[in-house]
Amino acid sequence: MTILSSTGTATTGTTGASVAAQSEAKLKDDLNKFLNLLVTQLKHQDPLDPMDATEFTSQLVQFASVEQQIHQNANLEKLIALQQGSQISSLVNYIGMNVEATGQKMPLENGSARFTYTLPSNVGKSTLNIVNSKGVSIYAADTELAAGKHGFVWDGRDKNGVLQPDGDYTVVVMPQDREGKILPVEQTVFGRVTGATAEGGKVSLFMGQNILVPMDQIKSVTE
């Protein structure tokens, strides 16, 4: 699966332009109503007591100021859309590369998945659980107990030795101290980049079938 999507970018640009257009249309409608009212008042004003021009002149200036702000916002949205589109294009070279990223979701590809976990200190007990897309725990094992970074390669088989289908899985490592208190742990996963996207202005990579990895979670990239 190769995805190169700027859907979020396009939506941002289109939405911004649409909102600006709607705001401008309403502004013009309000201005027309104001001008019609003004003309009516001028036609029926008392020649001996003419209207004070200060108030309606001030209102006209406010209309002009709002219109300028609407145009500025629309132009800003267009610039953001162009910038994000450029970011997406620059990510093409990542597709097909292998990345290590912070997180728990990992792809099982060709019957193999790899991840790491870093223990902050020596622990009394530590286990790992691998969960499938349905939320079912299919594999569990004890992990290393010594402080530091440890690697683990899963062969794709469940606790009964049955090979699981390639896809996206979640691995949870749970270290505990000697009193049974759960300790924090940093986990990273490995996978091949299959696409890129910009959603809500945030550029991310895809790996596996549908694992979204924000760029700030990428730790390393290799061929």
N, CA, C and O of each residue as an XYZ file, in Angstrom:
892
protein
N       0.845     -1.185      0.000
C       0.000      0.000      0.000
C       0.882      1.237      0.000
O       1.726      1.402      0.881
N       0.693      2.092     -0.968
C       1.435      3.340     -1.022
C       0.446      4.489     -0.994
O      -0.417      4.601     -1.864
N       0.576      5.329     -0.004
C      -0.341      6.450      0.158
C       0.461      7.739      0.164
O       1.408      7.883      0.936
N       0.087      8.664     -0.683
C       0.673      9.996     -0.664
C      -0.499     10.954     -0.689
O      -1.024     11.292     -1.750
N      -0.899     11.385      0.488
C      -2.157     12.116      0.611
C      -1.940     13.519      1.124
O      -1.208     13.740      2.089
N      -2.578     14.457      0.472
C      -2.626     15.821      0.994
C      -4.072     16.194      1.250
O      -4.466     17.355      1.135
N      -4.863     15.174      1.604
C      -6.287     15.397      1.851
C      -6.495     16.456      2.911
O      -7.311     17.366      2.764
N      -5.726     16.312      3.996
C      -5.856     17.296      5.064
C      -5.492     18.675      4.583
O      -6.136     19.656      4.955
N      -4.440     18.767      3.738
C      -4.018     20.045      3.203
C      -5.082     20.626      2.308
O      -5.446     21.795      2.440
N      -5.589     19.802      1.383
C      -6.595     20.280      0.453
C      -7.837     20.728      1.201
O      -8.447     21.739      0.852
N      -8.206     19.990      2.212
C      -9.384     20.340      2.993
C      -9.184     21.668      3.692
O     -10.088     22.503      3.747
N      -7.963     21.855      4.235
C      -7.673     23.102      4.922
C      -7.815     24.276      3.980
O      -8.447     25.278      4.317
N      -7.216     24.154      2.773
C      -7.274     25.232      1.806
C      -8.682     25.477      1.332
O      -9.128     26.623      1.274
N      -9.401     24.401      0.987
C     -10.759     24.525      0.477
C     -11.685     25.095      1.532
O     -12.503     25.973      1.254
N     -11.546     24.576      2.766
C     -12.398     25.056      3.846
C     -12.155     26.530      4.121
O     -13.096     27.301      4.309
N     -10.875     26.918      4.142
C     -10.546     28.316      4.383
C     -11.137     29.213      3.320
O     -11.702     30.261      3.630
N     -11.007     28.798      2.038
C     -11.543     29.591      0.938
C     -13.059     29.662      1.020
O     -13.650     30.711      0.768
N     -13.688     28.546      1.372
C     -15.149     28.491      1.461
C     -15.659     29.398      2.570
O     -16.619     30.145      2.380
N     -15.010     29.329      3.733
C     -15.419     30.175      4.855
C     -15.239     31.642      4.506
O     -16.093     32.474      4.815
N     -14.111     31.955      3.854
C     -13.858     33.338      3.460
C     -14.917     33.824      2.480
O     -15.401     34.950      2.588
N     -15.279     32.963      1.513
C     -16.291     33.330      0.517
C     -17.641     33.571      1.182
O     -18.343     34.524      0.844
N     -18.003     32.712      2.123
C     -19.276     32.867      2.830
C     -19.285     34.151      3.658
O     -20.281     34.874      3.697
N     -18.159     34.420      4.316
C     -18.066     35.632      5.131
C     -18.171     36.875      4.265
O     -18.832     37.848      4.631
N     -17.504     36.833      3.100
C     -17.538     37.985      2.203
C     -18.937     38.197      1.638
O     -19.384     39.335      1.494
N     -19.631     37.105      1.317
C     -20.994     37.210      0.788
C     -21.926     37.839      1.821
O     -22.757     38.686      1.495
N     -21.770     37.403      3.085
C     -22.614     37.973      4.150
C     -22.282     39.442      4.368
O     -23.168     40.262      4.605
N     -20.983     39.767      4.284
C     -20.575     41.153      4.457
C     -21.202     42.035      3.383
O     -21.702     43.121      3.679
N     -21.175     41.565      2.128
C     -21.764     42.337      1.025
C     -23.266     42.509      1.222
O     -23.819     43.575      0.953
N     -23.919     41.450      1.693
C     -25.361     41.521      1.941
C     -25.671     42.550      3.026
O     -26.595     43.353      2.892
N     -24.879     42.514      4.111
C     -25.077     43.485      5.192
C     -24.801     44.906      4.708
O     -25.497     45.847      5.089
N     -23.772     45.052      3.862
C     -23.425     46.375      3.346
C     -24.540     46.917      2.458
O     -24.884     48.097      2.532
N     -25.101     46.051      1.619
C     -26.202     46.481      0.744
C     -27.406     46.937      1.566
O     -28.039     47.948      1.263
N     -27.708     46.160      2.620
C     -28.827     46.536      3.485
C     -28.556     47.881      4.151
O     -29.447     48.722      4.266
N     -27.308     48.072      4.589
C     -26.938     49.320      5.241
C     -27.061     50.497      4.277
O     -27.584     51.552      4.638
N     -26.573     50.309      3.037
C     -26.622     51.384      2.043
C     -28.062     51.718      1.665
O     -28.415     52.887      1.518
N     -28.891     50.685      1.510
C     -30.301     50.930      1.185
C     -30.982     51.723      2.298
O     -31.758     52.644      2.042
N     -30.673     51.343      3.544
C     -31.240     52.058      4.680
C     -30.736     53.493      4.716
O     -31.487     54.424      5.009
N     -29.457     53.654      4.415
C     -28.860     54.984      4.423
C     -29.499     55.873      3.361
O     -29.829     57.028      3.628
N     -29.674     55.325      2.142
C     -30.291     56.094      1.053
C     -31.709     56.507      1.429
O     -32.127     57.639      1.185
N     -32.446     55.565      2.032
C     -33.819     55.864      2.455
C     -33.840     56.990      3.483
O     -34.671     57.895      3.412
N     -32.910     56.922      4.443
C     -32.850     57.959      5.471
C     -32.478     59.316      4.878
O     -33.012     60.349      5.281
N     -31.550     59.298      3.910
C     -31.138     60.551      3.273
C     -32.285     61.174      2.486
O     -32.444     62.395      2.467
N     -33.089     60.320      1.832
C     -34.213     60.827      1.043
C     -35.258     61.502      1.926
O     -35.907     62.467      1.522
N     -35.405     60.980      3.127
C     -36.468     61.472      3.999
C     -35.955     62.342      5.149
O     -36.687     62.624      6.097
N     -34.714     62.756      5.059
C     -34.198     63.583      6.142
C     -34.809     64.986      6.095
O     -35.278     65.446      5.054
N     -34.789     65.627      7.216
C     -35.308     66.991      7.324
C     -34.240     67.954      6.825
O     -33.167     68.024      7.425
N     -34.488     68.697      5.756
C     -33.479     69.637      5.230
C     -33.010     70.634      6.285
O     -31.873     71.106      6.250
N     -33.911     70.947      7.231
C     -33.537     71.905      8.267
C     -32.736     71.254      9.388
O     -32.136     71.940     10.215
N     -32.735     69.912      9.408
C     -31.996     69.169     10.445
C     -31.339     67.944      9.799
O     -31.753     66.818     10.077
N     -30.323     68.132      8.941
C     -29.710     67.023      8.189
C     -29.002     66.030      9.114
O     -28.612     66.354     10.236
N     -28.853     64.808      8.597
C     -28.195     63.747      9.365
C     -26.726     64.069      9.597
O     -26.074     64.729      8.787
N     -26.228     63.584     10.723
C     -24.800     63.711     11.023
C     -24.048     62.624     10.249
O     -24.315     61.438     10.443
N     -23.127     63.006      9.390
C     -22.415     62.040      8.538
C     -21.370     61.232      9.306
O     -20.860     60.236      8.794
N     -21.054     61.647     10.514
C     -19.980     60.984     11.265
C     -20.280     59.517     11.523
O     -19.407     58.664     11.360
N     -21.528     59.217     11.930
C     -21.870     57.846     12.317
C     -21.817     56.892     11.139
O     -21.181     55.842     11.225
N     -22.491     57.249     10.010
C     -22.494     56.295      8.903
C     -21.144     56.214      8.198
O     -20.823     55.198      7.582
N     -20.343     57.298      8.290
C     -18.985     57.226      7.738
C     -18.146     56.220      8.529
O     -17.376     55.448      7.958
N     -18.310     56.245      9.858
C     -17.601     55.298     10.715
C     -17.998     53.859     10.401
O     -17.155     52.963     10.400
N     -19.299     53.640     10.132
C     -19.767     52.293      9.815
C     -19.205     51.806      8.480
O     -18.871     50.631      8.331
N     -19.104     52.715      7.517
C     -18.521     52.349      6.220
C     -17.053     51.949      6.375
O     -16.583     51.015      5.725
N     -16.340     52.661      7.237
C     -14.933     52.332      7.496
C     -14.824     50.949      8.137
O     -13.906     50.191      7.822
N     -15.754     50.617      9.035
C     -15.744     49.301      9.679
C     -15.999     48.193      8.665
O     -15.369     47.137      8.724
N     -16.928     48.431      7.730
C     -17.188     47.449      6.680
C     -15.925     47.197      5.854
O     -15.603     46.052      5.537
N     -15.218     48.263      5.512
C     -14.004     48.130      4.707
C     -12.925     47.366      5.462
O     -12.194     46.565      4.880
N     -12.831     47.624      6.783
C     -11.831     46.943      7.601
C     -12.107     45.446      7.687
O     -11.187     44.635      7.582
N     -13.379     45.077      7.878
C     -13.753     43.660      7.954
C     -13.483     42.959      6.632
O     -12.998     41.828      6.610
N     -13.800     43.638      5.522
C     -13.571     43.040      4.199
C     -12.083     42.759      3.979
O     -11.718     41.719      3.432
N     -11.230     43.687      4.406
C      -9.785     43.500      4.268
C      -9.307     42.316      5.101
O      -8.457     41.545      4.656
N      -9.853     42.168      6.308
C      -9.473     41.061      7.180
C      -9.872     39.724      6.573
O      -9.119     38.755      6.671
N     -11.052     39.656      5.944
C     -11.510     38.426      5.293
C     -10.551     38.039      4.177
O     -10.193     36.868      4.045
N     -10.138     39.003      3.382
C      -9.207     38.723      2.286
C      -7.860     38.245      2.820
O      -7.250     37.341      2.249
N      -7.394     38.849      3.917
C      -6.118     38.440      4.509
C      -6.192     36.999      5.015
O      -5.253     36.226      4.827
N      -7.301     36.638      5.653
C      -7.462     35.269      6.159
C      -7.479     34.259      5.022
O      -6.885     33.186      5.133
N      -8.157     34.598      3.930
C      -8.218     33.694      2.777
C      -6.831     33.488      2.185
O      -6.468     32.369      1.821
N      -6.053     34.564      2.088
C      -4.693     34.449      1.547
C      -3.804     33.626      2.468
O      -2.965     32.859      1.996
N      -3.982     33.777      3.776
C      -3.198     33.002      4.739
C      -3.497     31.520      4.603
O      -2.581     30.698      4.646
N      -4.775     31.164      4.440
C      -5.156     29.761      4.258
C      -4.506     29.188      3.003
O      -4.058     28.041      3.003
N      -4.454     29.972      1.946
C      -3.836     29.501      0.702
C      -2.341     29.242      0.900
O      -1.805     28.253      0.400
N      -1.672     30.140      1.635
C      -0.241     29.961      1.893
C       0.019     28.707      2.718
O       0.967     27.969      2.451
N      -0.826     28.466      3.721
C      -0.679     27.263      4.548
C      -0.860     26.014      3.706
O      -0.112     25.047      3.851
N      -1.864     26.033      2.815
C      -2.122     24.878      1.954
C      -0.929     24.594      1.044
O      -0.550     23.440      0.849
N      -0.343     25.654      0.491
C       0.819     25.480     -0.385
C       2.008     24.918      0.386
O       2.721     24.048     -0.113
N       2.219     25.414      1.603
C       3.342     24.943      2.417
C       3.191     23.469      2.762
O       4.157     22.711      2.685
N       1.977     23.056      3.144
C       1.758     21.664      3.515
C       1.871     20.755      2.302
O       2.361     19.630      2.403
N       1.414     21.245      1.151
C       1.552     20.462     -0.072
C       3.014     20.230     -0.404
O       3.389     19.156     -0.874
N       3.846     21.248     -0.157
C       5.282     21.115     -0.388
C       5.891     20.102      0.569
O       6.770     19.332      0.182
N       5.428     20.098      1.821
C       5.937     19.135      2.800
C       5.609     17.708      2.380
O       6.452     16.818      2.496
N       4.390     17.485      1.893
C       3.989     16.153      1.447
C       4.890     15.683      0.319
O       5.353     14.543      0.322
N       5.141     16.564     -0.651
C       5.976     16.187     -1.793
C       7.378     15.794     -1.349
O       7.991     14.897     -1.927
N       7.886     16.472     -0.314
C       9.244     16.181      0.151
C       9.344     14.836      0.859
O      10.446     14.331      1.072
N       8.191     14.242      1.231
C       8.203     12.971      1.950
C       8.198     11.760      1.030
O       8.259     10.626      1.505
N       8.127     11.980     -0.269
C       8.103     10.864     -1.222
C       9.301      9.951     -1.026
O       9.181      8.730     -1.132
N      10.456     10.537     -0.740
C      11.679      9.741     -0.596
C      11.647      8.795      0.602
O      12.443      7.858      0.666
N      10.737      9.026      1.552
C      10.639      8.137      2.709
C       9.952      6.818      2.374
O      10.185      5.812      3.043
N       9.111      6.812      1.349
C       8.340      5.613      1.025
C       9.280      4.469      0.652
O      10.157      4.616     -0.199
N       9.076      3.332      1.306
C       9.937      2.173      1.088
C      11.097      2.090      2.056
O      11.770      1.062      2.132
N      11.345      3.177      2.807
C      12.428      3.170      3.787
C      11.949      2.508      5.079
O      10.748      2.388      5.322
N      12.908      2.081      5.900
C      12.596      1.483      7.200
C      12.821      2.516      8.300
O      13.846      3.199      8.323
N      11.866      2.623      9.201
C      11.984      3.617     10.264
C      11.837      2.967     11.638
O      11.188      1.934     11.797
N      12.456      3.601     12.610
C      12.220      3.271     14.016
C      11.465      4.449     14.606
O      11.887      5.596     14.456
N      10.358      4.177     15.274
C       9.531      5.256     15.805
C       9.061      4.936     17.218
O       8.857      3.775     17.574
N       8.895      5.967     18.002
C       8.337      5.798     19.338
C       6.871      5.380     19.225
O       6.111      5.973     18.460
N       6.478      4.364     19.984
C       5.089      3.930     19.935
C       4.927      2.461     20.262
O       5.902      1.756     20.523
N       3.679      2.007     20.243
C       3.356      0.622     20.576
C       2.763     -0.154     19.401
O       2.740     -1.384     19.421
N       2.286      0.555     18.383
C       1.701     -0.135     17.236
C       2.797     -0.512     16.251
O       3.599      0.332     15.852
N       2.829     -1.786     15.860
C       3.888     -2.274     14.975
C       3.289     -3.131     13.864
O       2.258     -3.773     14.062
N       3.930     -3.142     12.699
C       3.452     -3.979     11.607
C       4.115     -5.359     11.631
O       5.321     -5.476     11.848
N       3.318     -6.387     11.406
C       3.852     -7.734     11.192
C       3.954     -7.907      9.686
O       2.941     -7.929      8.986
N       5.181     -8.029      9.189
C       5.413     -8.125      7.750
C       6.230     -9.374      7.449
O       7.309     -9.578      8.005
N       5.699    -10.201      6.566
C       6.366    -11.461      6.216
C       6.651    -12.307      7.456
O       7.698    -12.946      7.556
N       5.712    -12.302      8.394
C       5.845    -13.130      9.587
C       6.882    -12.659     10.577
O       7.411    -13.466     11.341
N       7.189    -11.367     10.588
C       8.190    -10.857     11.523
C       7.858     -9.423     11.935
O       7.448     -8.605     11.112
N       8.044     -9.139     13.218
C       7.855     -7.788     13.744
C       8.941     -7.522     14.782
O       9.335     -8.416     15.532
N       9.414     -6.282     14.812
C      10.529     -5.960     15.706
C      10.207     -4.707     16.520
O       9.612     -3.756     16.014
N      10.608     -4.726     17.781
C      10.403     -3.563     18.640
C      11.479     -3.541     19.719
O      12.211     -4.514     19.897
N      11.569     -2.430     20.434
C      12.497     -2.314     21.563
C      11.743     -1.764     22.769
O      10.675     -1.166     22.637
N      12.321     -1.980     23.938
C      11.785     -1.385     25.165
C      12.972     -1.003     26.034
O      13.966     -1.725     26.104
N      12.855      0.131     26.689
C      13.937      0.630     27.531
C      13.457      0.721     28.972
O      12.536      1.474     29.288
N      14.095     -0.059     29.841
C      13.733     -0.066     31.258
C      14.540      1.001     31.990
O      15.752      1.094     31.796
N      13.891      1.807     32.827
C      14.593      2.890     33.518
C      15.555      2.397     34.596
O      16.491      3.103     34.970
N      15.321      1.186     35.091
C      16.165      0.614     36.146
C      15.941     -0.893     36.168
O      15.078     -1.413     35.461
N      16.724     -1.586     36.982
C      16.477     -3.021     37.148
C      15.081     -3.212     37.748
O      14.670     -2.465     38.636
N      14.375     -4.197     37.266
C      12.994     -4.398     37.724
C      12.827     -5.792     38.307
O      13.633     -6.688     38.054
N      11.762     -5.962     39.095
C      11.506     -7.264     39.699
C      10.779     -8.200     38.759
O      10.934     -9.419     38.836
N       9.969     -7.613     37.854
C       9.188     -8.414     36.918
C       8.835     -7.556     35.714
O       8.626     -6.350     35.842
N       8.770     -8.182     34.549
C       8.384     -7.443     33.345
C       7.804     -8.409     32.322
O       8.381     -9.462     32.047
N       6.669     -8.043     31.768
C       6.012     -8.893     30.771
C       5.658     -8.071     29.539
O       5.578     -6.844     29.588
N       5.447     -8.777     28.436
C       4.968     -8.113     27.224
C       3.741     -8.853     26.716
O       3.624    -10.071     26.851
N       2.839     -8.092     26.134
C       1.637     -8.649     25.528
C       1.485     -8.088     24.125
O       1.658     -6.889     23.905
N       1.161     -8.952     23.184
C       0.900     -8.517     21.818
C      -0.585     -8.709     21.545
O      -1.138     -9.790     21.746
N      -1.212     -7.638     21.084
C      -2.663     -7.602     20.886
C      -2.969     -7.398     19.412
O      -2.316     -6.594     18.747
N      -3.965     -8.126     18.894
C      -4.320     -7.967     17.482
C      -5.291     -6.803     17.293
O      -5.629     -6.107     18.251
N      -5.737     -6.595     16.050
C      -6.587     -5.448     15.734
C      -7.956     -5.517     16.395
O      -8.661     -4.511     16.470
N      -8.340     -6.702     16.875
C      -9.624     -6.867     17.562
C      -9.504     -6.665     19.072
O     -10.487     -6.784     19.803
N      -8.283     -6.356     19.535
C      -8.077     -6.132     20.956
C      -7.855     -7.391     21.758
O      -7.926     -7.370     22.986
N      -7.584     -8.495     21.069
C      -7.376     -9.782     21.735
C      -5.884    -10.032     21.937
O      -5.100     -9.920     20.995
N      -5.492    -10.370     23.164
C      -4.098    -10.703     23.442
C      -3.793    -12.077     22.852
O      -4.423    -13.070     23.216
N      -2.825    -12.128     21.941
C      -2.520    -13.388     21.265
C      -1.156    -13.956     21.653
O      -0.847    -15.111     21.361
N      -0.346    -13.127     22.314
C       0.990    -13.601     22.687
C       1.436    -12.871     23.950
O       1.195    -11.673     24.098
N       2.082    -13.592     24.851
C       2.608    -13.001     26.081
C       3.927    -13.671     26.432
O       4.125    -14.854     26.158
N       4.821    -12.910     27.036
C       6.124    -13.460     27.424
C       6.754    -12.575     28.484
O       6.395    -11.406     28.626
N       7.699    -13.143     29.228
C       8.490    -12.355     30.163
C       9.585    -11.640     29.383
O      10.049    -12.134     28.355
N       9.996    -10.477     29.876
C      11.055     -9.729     29.204
C      12.303     -9.691     30.083
O      12.340    -10.266     31.171
N      13.319     -8.999     29.578
C      14.537     -8.796     30.360
C      14.216     -7.951     31.589
O      13.240     -7.201     31.599
N      15.050     -8.079     32.626
C      14.820     -7.352     33.873
C      15.859     -6.261     34.124
O      15.671     -5.410     34.993
N      16.936     -6.285     33.377
C      18.016     -5.319     33.597
C      17.688     -3.974     32.955
O      17.009     -3.897     31.931
N      18.193     -2.918     33.588
C      17.985     -1.574     33.056
C      18.632     -1.443     31.682
O      19.642     -2.086     31.394
N      18.039     -0.607     30.842
C      18.613     -0.363     29.528
C      17.657     -0.704     28.397
O      16.497     -1.057     28.613
N      18.188     -0.586     27.177
C      17.379     -0.824     25.977
C      17.528     -2.272     25.520
O      18.639     -2.793     25.415
N      16.402     -2.907     25.253
C      16.389     -4.302     24.824
C      15.567     -4.443     23.543
O      14.557     -3.763     23.363
N      16.010     -5.324     22.668
C      15.284     -5.575     21.434
C      14.528     -6.894     21.494
O      14.899     -7.804     22.235
N      13.458     -6.984     20.700
C      12.656     -8.207     20.658
C      12.137     -8.387     19.237
O      11.625     -7.449     18.626
N      12.276     -9.602     18.724
C      11.743     -9.931     17.401
C      10.643    -10.969     17.580
O      10.880    -12.058     18.104
N       9.455    -10.625     17.145
C       8.317    -11.545     17.237
C       8.177    -12.281     15.916
O       8.180    -11.668     14.849
N       8.054    -13.610     15.994
C       7.977    -14.414     14.773
C       6.562    -14.536     14.209
O       6.316    -15.304     13.279
N       5.637    -13.768     14.786
C       4.282    -13.764     14.252
C       3.397    -14.896     14.735
O       2.268    -15.040     14.265
N       3.885    -15.701     15.665
C       3.086    -16.841     16.145
C       2.432    -16.511     17.480
O       3.016    -15.831     18.324
N       1.205    -17.006     17.655
C       0.500    -16.757     18.906
C       0.961    -17.733     19.982
O       1.901    -18.497     19.764
N       0.315    -17.712     21.127
C       0.730    -18.552     22.258
C       0.567    -20.042     21.983
O       1.123    -20.875     22.699
N      -0.200    -20.376     20.941
C      -0.370    -21.781     20.555
C       0.520    -22.176     19.382
O       0.439    -23.295     18.875
N       1.372    -21.241     18.957
C       2.280    -21.532     17.859
C       1.681    -21.351     16.480
O       2.288    -21.744     15.484
N       0.492    -20.760     16.407
C      -0.170    -20.556     15.114
C       0.296    -19.237     14.498
O       0.236    -18.191     15.144
N       0.755    -19.288     13.262
C       1.239    -18.091     12.578
C       0.084    -17.137     12.300
O      -0.930    -17.529     11.722
N       0.244    -15.893     12.712
C      -0.795    -14.885     12.532
C      -0.620    -14.154     11.197
O       0.493    -14.073     10.677
N      -1.705    -13.629     10.649
C      -1.613    -12.922      9.365
C      -0.862    -11.604      9.501
O      -0.888    -10.966     10.554
N      -0.194    -11.207      8.429
C       0.457     -9.900      8.429
C      -0.587     -8.815      8.694
O      -1.742     -8.932      8.286
N      -0.163     -7.782      9.369
C      -1.083     -6.693      9.697
C      -0.526     -5.849     10.825
O       0.654     -5.947     11.164
N      -1.368     -5.032     11.396
C      -0.955     -4.122     12.459
C      -1.307     -4.698     13.831
O      -2.429     -5.145     14.066
N      -0.325     -4.676     14.723
C      -0.507     -5.216     16.072
C      -0.024     -4.183     17.095
O       0.689     -3.238     16.759
N      -0.428     -4.387     18.337
C       0.001     -3.507     19.422
C       0.770     -4.317     20.456
O       0.323     -5.382     20.882
N       1.935     -3.801     20.857
C       2.729     -4.486     21.868
C       2.785     -3.609     23.118
O       3.050     -2.410     23.038
N       2.534     -4.223     24.266
C       2.543     -3.497     25.539
C       3.531     -4.169     26.480
O       3.371     -5.338     26.832
N       4.554     -3.423     26.882
C       5.542     -3.923     27.844
C       5.218     -3.314     29.204
O       5.018     -2.104     29.317
N       5.166     -4.156     30.238
C       4.760     -3.692     31.564
C       5.770     -4.131     32.628
O       5.654     -5.228     33.175
N       6.758     -3.281     32.924
C       7.718     -3.603     33.984
C       7.180     -3.204     35.355
O       6.424     -2.240     35.478
N       7.571     -3.945     36.374
C       7.146     -3.656     37.745
C       8.357     -3.723     38.673
O       9.279     -4.511     38.460
N       8.333     -2.885     39.701
C       9.407     -2.977     40.692
C       9.094     -4.126     41.659
O       8.104     -4.836     41.487
N       9.937     -4.298     42.665
C       9.785     -5.448     43.565
C       8.532     -5.341     44.444
O       8.104     -6.326     45.047
N       7.954     -4.146     44.510
C       6.715     -3.970     45.273
C       5.481     -4.109     44.378
O       4.349     -3.979     44.843
N       5.710     -4.373     43.104
C       4.593     -4.539     42.181
C       4.110     -3.261     41.524
O       3.106     -3.274     40.811
N       4.808     -2.156     41.752
C       4.422     -0.889     41.144
C       4.846     -0.870     39.677
O       5.987     -1.193     39.348
N       3.922     -0.490     38.804
C       4.217     -0.434     37.370
C       5.124      0.755     37.078
O       4.866      1.866     37.540
N       6.176      0.521     36.318
C       7.166      1.547     36.010
C       7.000      2.049     34.576
O       6.477      1.335     33.720
N       7.446      3.276     34.320
C       7.378      3.800     32.951
C       8.373      3.075     32.052
O       9.417      2.617     32.515
N       8.050      2.974     30.784
C       8.928      2.305     29.832
C       8.806      2.987     28.477
O       7.708      3.342     28.048
N       9.923      3.167     27.816
C       9.909      3.728     26.462
C       9.930      2.587     25.455
O      10.756      1.679     25.555
N       9.027      2.633     24.493
C       8.970      1.599     23.464
C       9.156      2.215     22.086
O       8.688      3.320     21.815
N       9.847      1.481     21.221
C       9.942      1.881     19.820
C       9.583      0.681     18.955
O       9.738     -0.469     19.365
N       9.105      0.969     17.766
C       8.725     -0.084     16.822
C       9.415      0.181     15.491
O       9.849      1.298     15.208
N       9.507     -0.865     14.684
C      10.155     -0.753     13.382
C       9.156     -1.115     12.287
O       8.295     -1.975     12.475
N       9.281     -0.454     11.154
C       8.398     -0.777     10.041
C       8.828     -0.072      8.770
O       9.659      0.836      8.792
N       8.246     -0.508      7.660
C       8.537      0.087      6.354
C       7.502      1.163      6.049
O       6.302      0.955      6.231
N       7.975      2.306      5.587
C       7.083      3.422      5.267
C       6.284      3.098      4.007
O       6.848      2.746      2.971
N       4.973      3.220      4.114
C       4.092      2.915      2.980
C       3.379      4.142      2.437
O       2.695      4.050      1.418
N       3.523      5.283      3.089
C       2.861      6.484      2.592
C       3.067      7.663      3.513
O       3.743      7.556      4.536
N       2.480      8.789      3.147
C       2.584     10.010      3.936
C       1.283     10.783      3.817
O       0.542     10.636      2.845
N       1.017     11.603      4.813
C      -0.223     12.380      4.804
C      -0.057     13.643      5.630
O       0.833     13.735      6.475
N      -0.913     14.603      5.380
C      -0.975     15.817      6.197
C      -2.410     15.977      6.644
O      -3.273     16.376      5.861
N      -2.663     15.670      7.887
C      -4.009     15.769      8.445
C      -4.030     16.868      9.494
O      -3.257     16.850     10.452
N      -4.919     17.813      9.299
C      -5.030     18.899     10.267
C      -3.755     19.701     10.396
O      -3.468     20.257     11.457
N      -2.981     19.765      9.311
C      -1.742     20.527      9.326
C      -0.560     19.790      9.910
O       0.524     20.363     10.027
N      -0.741     18.512     10.287
C       0.347     17.726     10.869
C       0.810     16.672      9.875
O       0.020     15.836      9.435
N       2.085     16.712      9.523
C       2.638     15.769      8.553
C       3.028     14.476      9.255
O       3.713     14.499     10.277
N       2.588     13.348      8.705
C       2.856     12.037      9.305
C       3.178     11.019      8.223
O       2.877     11.221      7.047
N       3.797      9.917      8.646
C       4.086      8.795      7.758
C       3.178      7.626      8.106
O       2.723      7.496      9.242
N       2.920      6.780      7.120
C       2.231      5.518      7.351
C       3.255      4.395      7.325
O       4.209      4.434      6.547
N       3.056      3.392      8.176
C       3.810      2.156      8.033
C       2.855      0.999      8.285
O       1.827      1.166      8.942
N       3.195     -0.171      7.765
C       2.277     -1.293      7.851
C       1.039     -1.020      7.026
O       1.113     -0.404      5.963
N      -0.096     -1.479      7.517
C      -1.344     -1.284      6.784
C      -1.994      0.064      7.084
O      -2.501      0.727      6.180
N      -1.978      0.463      8.344
C      -2.651      1.727      8.668
C      -2.133      2.338      9.967
O      -2.910      2.876     10.756
N      -0.822      2.256     10.190
C      -0.225      2.839     11.391
C       0.267      4.239     11.051
O       1.135      4.410     10.196
N      -0.291      5.234     11.722
C       0.063      6.624     11.475
C       1.151      7.052     12.458
O       0.985      6.936     13.672
N       2.260      7.545     11.921
C       3.399      7.926     12.762
C       3.745      9.394     12.519
O       4.264      9.722     11.452
N       3.472     10.293     13.478
C       3.864     11.692     13.334
C       5.375     11.816     13.165
O       6.135     11.023     13.721
N       5.798     12.797     12.407
C       7.223     12.956     12.119
C       8.056     13.139     13.385
O       9.216     12.728     13.420
N       7.486     13.748     14.421
C       8.277     13.970     15.637
C       8.476     12.700     16.458
O       9.167     12.724     17.476
N       7.869     11.577     16.020
C       8.083     10.302     16.703
C       9.105      9.426     15.980
O       9.463      8.356     16.472
N       9.577      9.874     14.814
C      10.578      9.117     14.063
C      11.938      9.275     14.732
O      12.396     10.395     14.957
N      12.587      8.147     15.054
C      13.893      8.191     15.709
C      15.036      7.915     14.743
O      16.133      8.446     14.914
N      14.789      7.085     13.725
C      15.839      6.789     12.754
C      15.216      6.305     11.454
O      14.095      5.798     11.432
N      15.971      6.473     10.369
C      15.525      6.044      9.038
C      16.672      5.297      8.373
O      17.800      5.789      8.338
N      16.386      4.110      7.846
C      17.402      3.324      7.144
C      16.805      2.749      5.866
O      15.587      2.664      5.713
N      17.688      2.357      4.954
C      17.217      1.762      3.702
C      16.843      0.301      3.917
O      16.423     -0.374      2.977
